Amino acid sequence: MAGFFHQYYLTVMAPAIAALVGIGLVTMWQDYRRGGWRSWLLPIAVVATTAEQVFLLSVY
C-alpha cells in the first residue's frame, strides 16, 4: 500500500501491543517453568525473534 506508517496509528497501537507481549511472555514463562512440550515455546520464540532481528538488521 503506502509503504510507510503514520505516527498516530503506531502511537494508538503501542499500548495494546505491549499488553499482548506482556501477557504472552508471562504465559510462556509459566509454561516454561511447568515443563512438558509447551516449555519449548519460550526458547523457540527467543531464537526465532533473534534470528529475525539479525536478518532484518543485516540488510542495513
N, C-alpha and C positions, 0 to 999 in steps of 0.2 A: 504494500500500500504506500504509505507516505515515506517510510524509511527512517522516521525519527519519532521520538516520544515527546509528548507535551509535559512540561514540568507539573502542571496541575494534576494530571492523571497519575503520575508517579507519586506525587505527594498524597493523593487521596488513597491510593492502593497500599502505601507503605505500612500503615498500622495493621491492616488485615493480613498482609503477607508476613509481617513479623509475628503476629499471633499464631498463624498456621505453622511457621517454622518452629516456634517455641513449643507448641503442642506436639508436633511431630518429634522433636528432639527428646522431650520428656517421655513420650510413649516408647520411642526406640531405646532410650536408656533403661527404662523399666524392663522391657523385653530382653535387653542385653544382660541385665542382672539376673533374670529368671533362668535363662538357659533355653535349650531347645533350638529348633530350626529358626525361630524368629530372632535369636540372639545374633545371627549373622547379618541382619539388616543394617545395623548401625555401622559396622566396619565396611560393608559394601557401599553404603551411602557415602561414607567419608572418602573412600578410594575413588568412587565414581565422580564425586564432586571435585576432588583434587585433579583427576585426570582431565575433566572438562575445563577447569580453570587453566591448567598448563597448556592445553590445546588452544584455548581462546587467546591466551597471552603470547603464545608462540607466533601468532600472526603479526603481532605488533613488535 
